[in-house]
């Protein structure tokens, strides 16, 4: 038995067919079916981890250039900084603090000692160990590196207001603490290669 449709019913049926054939319209920032949800302006939730890694690599390279201009590698600059802040530690204690094998640290210490920047002094509490201290030349080198670090900090944070800098520093410090990172110690020392220690 034949059936007839009213013009309105036929129109509704065509609209339903078109809707089935066309992809679903998605608002900006809304996830497509089966995709991870994005934040404002299409940013993904993985942005924080990536941006921290991206900026970290960029900042490390730029500081490496500033340190190289003063004839230091990044590991050497970091070691001078640690000895400057915590003088009198044994070589073994410094290696533990940095999380690097003592054998890797020996080459760094030897090189800086030969340049007259650090010295090993007998530890009064343990005659078997030597305490590490900066020499007068080491203090001057550290002052130069500190100035380079300050200029580096200003250059990296230049686009931010003072309030934004303070907020970012606080948030990054919170993340670093939550992940067990030692304040002031670069985790790269854990994987310091023989080449980098020279």
Buried (B, 14 or more C-beta within 10 A) or exposed (E): EEEEEEEEEEEEEEEEEEEEEEEEEEEEEEEEEEEEEBEEEEEEEEEEEEEEEEEEEEBEEEBBEBBEEEEBBBBBBBBBBBBBEEBEBBBEBBBEBBBBBEEBBEBBBBBBBEBEBBBBEEBEEEEEBBBBBBBEEBEEBBEBBBEBBEEBEEEBBEEEEEEEBEEEEEEEEEEBEEEEEEEEBBEBBEEBEEEBBE
